[in-house]
């Protein structure tokens, strides 16, 4: 069982660097059905004081390999120079359309914090079963992410973090700042709510 990763915030380096009230975070989450061709992924720009300051949408292919490209395209369309970090609600999205968080960081010059909530024995067996032709490519993308760390939040809950371009302590400090209760950071929670609403209503409109 993984140990809880408690960080000593007295250590100088990135732990000593605070996050300003007006810091902008791009929270990302999705909604989809496995039977569909594309997922609805919402990106919400939220400030450190929890004010929403922007919004975008992209549509990764369900079961595809274009999630990183779709996210980069959405980021570029937003045309915002003040976004300080990505905050992803998971990197294994749209039925194994895996986000390369290292490439996301390198392409946008914006650090990536990826949150997840459950322990896992790994997905290699599922990739082998569902994607026999390219499972190694998908697995390689996931392995570039590195190990997840369990982070204890001030709310008393815990979650897993993966990061690119940012230290784990600094990422944990930002997550703590933006989590009001439970373990879902507000940028991710709001993005998830919007994605679910768009998915529900757009699906109905297209089927009418």
Secondary structure by P-SEA (a helix, b strand, c coil): cccccccccccccccccccccccccbbbbbcccccccbbbbbbbbcccccccccccccccccccccaaaaaaaaaaaaccccccbbbbcccccccccccaaaaaaaaccbbbbbbbcccccccaaaaaaaccccaaaaaaaaaaacbbbbbbccccbbbbbbbccccaaaaaaaaaaacccccccaaaaaaaaaaaaaaaaaaaaaac
